[in-house]
Amino acid sequence: MERAELALVVSAQIAKVVGCEEDGITEATDLREEYEVDSLELMEIGTRLENVLGNRIDVEDLMGMQNVGDAVDVLYKRMQERQ
């Protein structure tokens, strides 16, 4: 999966959890600041992404992400490492 495609998947799953349109999520979006995402919602996003991508996401990685771009970078890196 290319990084751009992964970014679309991540945005789509985030939008479902926070209840917004996918185009409202950019790589610069800070979920905690802009959508007041709490740790439970963050875990839900992580679980959805694990199910869609078929890859485990470490809780430490999930909690350390500052914005959507960080999430895409970490997930892309992990996917590359597993190939």
Phi, psi and omega in degrees: 000132177285158182299319181297320178294319177299319179300322178293320179296314180299312180300319181296317181291321177297315181301322179296322182284317184274348176077045177228175176285148180301325182287354175278353180251118176243174179293338179274353182296126174261107187297325181290318182283311188277328183239005179051042179291129178262181185296326178293318178293323178297320177294323177296318177300314179300317180296316178300316181293322176301316181294317182288318186270341181072022179234141177286141178244123179291138180301321180299319177297314182300314182287337183274354182282128181272325180214179184296322178300321176299317180298315180297315180300312181296314180296319180297317179299314180298319180295321178294321180294330184274354181275000000 
